[in-house]
Amino acid sequence: SPLLGRYCNKDENLPKSITSTGARMWIHFKYTSRVPKVGFEMQYMAKCGGTFKNEGELKSPNYPDTYTSRKDCEWVMEVEENKKVALKFDSFEVEGDDACNYDYLEVRDGPNSDSELIKRYCGSEIPKTIVSTSNKLYAKFHSDNSVNKAGFSAKFFAEWDECENMHLLDDSDPNKCQQKCV
């Protein structure tokens, strides 16, 4: 892992926050004095969400470890015009109930929380691949203050329907549909 910083005593350069490059951060505290000192205090939080273009990964906070309580994460996935967003799940385990009221992953067909709801997912069944109707897809993960599970991991990428977009391709284009479109 790359070194993110080294801080001593009352270091003037101590940043207000340090963000890890992955899901884990290792902190080594070395105390060399024989005289008792105050030490240090820190807090941590799992960050999540963001806006991503073309392809990427969505993971619940702390994945592959148990997600944290009282967390809301929002992602906007965007691909090129004339393409659709495909969201494929590798794993899924979120607190489940019949209405997905407690912990859930909500997926909407568009760029924000007002877009048409595709579905609210919870439980341990891995969702089938989701494909948007436009080039944007919105997802929101919510966890309440009780049961926490392993969470989820998914990848998103651009989906191209050759048959639907035949009019955009000329006969020499290598992306041209090789099958007969019905």
C-alpha positions in Angstrom: 0.0 0.0 0.0 1.2 3.5 -0.7 2.2 5.7 2.2 -0.4 8.5 2.6 1.5 10.4 5.3 3.7 10.5 8.3 2.9 12.8 11.2 4.8 13.6 14.4 4.1 15.5 17.6 2.1 18.7 17.0 2.8 18.6 13.3 1.7 21.9 11.6 1.0 20.0 8.3 -1.5 17.5 9.8 -4.4 17.4 7.3 -8.0 17.6 8.4 -8.8 14.3 6.7 -7.0 11.5 4.9 -8.8 9.4 2.3 -7.6 5.9 1.5 -7.2 4.7 -2.0 -9.2 1.5 -1.3 -11.5 -0.1 1.2 -8.9 -0.4 4.0 -6.4 1.9 5.7 -3.5 0.8 8.0 -2.4 3.1 10.8 0.8 2.5 12.8 1.2 4.5 16.0 4.7 4.5 17.5 5.2 5.8 21.0 8.9 6.1 22.1 8.8 8.3 25.2 8.8 7.0 28.7 6.8 10.0 29.8 3.0 9.6 29.4 1.6 11.8 26.7 -1.9 12.5 25.4 -1.6 10.5 22.1 -4.1 11.1 19.4 -7.8 10.8 18.6 -9.3 9.9 15.3 -12.6 9.1 13.7 -13.3 7.2 10.4 -16.1 6.9 8.0 -16.7 4.7 5.0 -17.3 7.0 2.0 -19.5 5.9 -0.9 -21.3 7.2 -3.9 -20.3 9.6 -6.7 -20.7 10.2 -10.4 -19.0 7.8 -12.8 -18.6 7.8 -16.6 -18.2 4.9 -19.1 -17.5 2.0 -16.7 -16.8 1.3 -13.0 -17.7 -0.5 -9.8 -20.4 0.1 -7.2 -19.7 -1.4 -3.7 -21.6 -1.0 -0.5 -19.5 0.8 2.2 -16.7 -1.4 3.7 -17.3 -4.1 1.1 -16.3 -7.0 1.3 -16.8 -6.5 5.0 -20.1 -5.7 6.6 -21.6 -2.4 5.7 -22.1 0.3 8.3 -25.3 1.5 9.8 -27.1 4.7 8.9 -25.5 5.1 5.5 -26.9 6.7 2.4 -24.9 6.4 -0.8 -25.9 7.7 -4.2 -24.3 6.9 -7.6 -25.0 8.3 -11.0 -23.6 6.2 -13.9 -23.3 7.7 -17.3 -22.2 6.3 -20.6 -21.9 7.7 -24.2 -25.0 9.0 -26.0 -26.9 6.2 -27.9 -25.7 3.6 -25.4 -27.4 2.2 -22.3 -26.0 1.6 -18.9 -25.8 -2.1 -17.9 -25.4 -2.9 -14.2 -24.2 -6.5 -13.4 -24.0 -7.8 -9.9 -21.2 -10.0 -8.6 -22.6 -10.4 -5.1 -25.6 -9.2 -3.1 -26.5 -9.6 0.6 -28.5 -6.8 2.2 -31.0 -7.0 5.1 -34.2 -8.3 3.6 -37.9 -7.8 4.3 -40.9 -8.1 2.1 -41.0 -4.3 1.2 -37.3 -3.6 1.4 -38.0 -0.9 4.0 -34.8 -1.3 6.1 -31.7 -1.7 4.0 -31.9 -1.6 0.2 -30.4 -0.7 -3.1 -32.8 1.4 -5.2 -32.1 1.6 -8.9 -33.7 4.3 -11.1 -33.8 4.6 -14.9 -32.2 8.1 -15.3 -29.8 10.5 -13.6 -31.5 11.2 -10.3 -33.8 10.2 -7.4 -36.8 11.5 -9.4 -36.2 9.2 -12.3 -38.5 6.2 -12.9 -38.0 3.4 -10.3 -36.7 0.2 -11.8 -36.7 -1.7 -8.5 -35.8 -1.6 -4.8 -33.5 -4.6 -4.0 -32.8 -6.3 -0.7 -32.2 -9.8 0.6 -29.6 -12.3 -0.7 -30.8 -13.0 -4.2 -28.3 -11.6 -6.7 -30.3 -9.3 -9.0 -30.3 -10.0 -12.8 -28.4 -7.5 -14.9 -30.2 -4.2 -15.1 -30.2 -2.2 -18.4 -31.3 1.4 -18.6 -33.4 2.9 -21.3 -31.1 5.9 -21.7 -27.4 6.6 -21.1 -27.9 7.3 -17.4 -28.7 5.2 -14.4 -29.1 6.2 -10.7 -28.6 4.0 -7.7 -29.1 4.6 -4.0 -28.0 2.4 -1.1 -29.6 2.9 2.3 -28.9 1.2 5.6 -30.9 1.7 8.8 -29.5 1.5 12.3 -29.8 -2.3 13.0 -28.9 -5.4 11.0 -25.8 -5.1 8.7 -24.8 -7.7 6.1 -22.0 -8.2 3.6 -23.5 -5.8 1.1 -23.0 -5.9 -2.6 -20.5 -5.5 -5.5 -21.5 -4.6 -9.0 -19.9 -3.4 -12.3 -21.4 -1.0 -14.8 -20.6 -0.6 -18.4 -22.0 0.7 -21.7 -24.5 -1.6 -23.4 -25.0 -1.3 -27.2 -27.9 -2.8 -29.0 -26.8 -3.3 -32.6 -30.2 -4.0 -33.9 -31.8 -1.0 -32.2 -29.1 1.3 -33.5 -28.7 -0.1 -37.1 -29.6 3.3 -38.5 -26.5 4.8 -36.8 -24.0 2.4 -38.5 -22.9 2.2 -42.1 -22.1 -1.1 -43.8 -18.4 -0.9 -43.2 -18.7 -0.3 -39.4 -17.2 -3.3 -37.4 -19.9 -2.8 -34.8 -22.6 -3.5 -37.4 -25.0 -6.3 -36.3 -23.9 -9.6 -37.9 -27.2 -11.3 -37.2 -30.6 -10.6 -38.7 -32.5 -8.2 -36.4 -36.1 -9.2 -35.8 
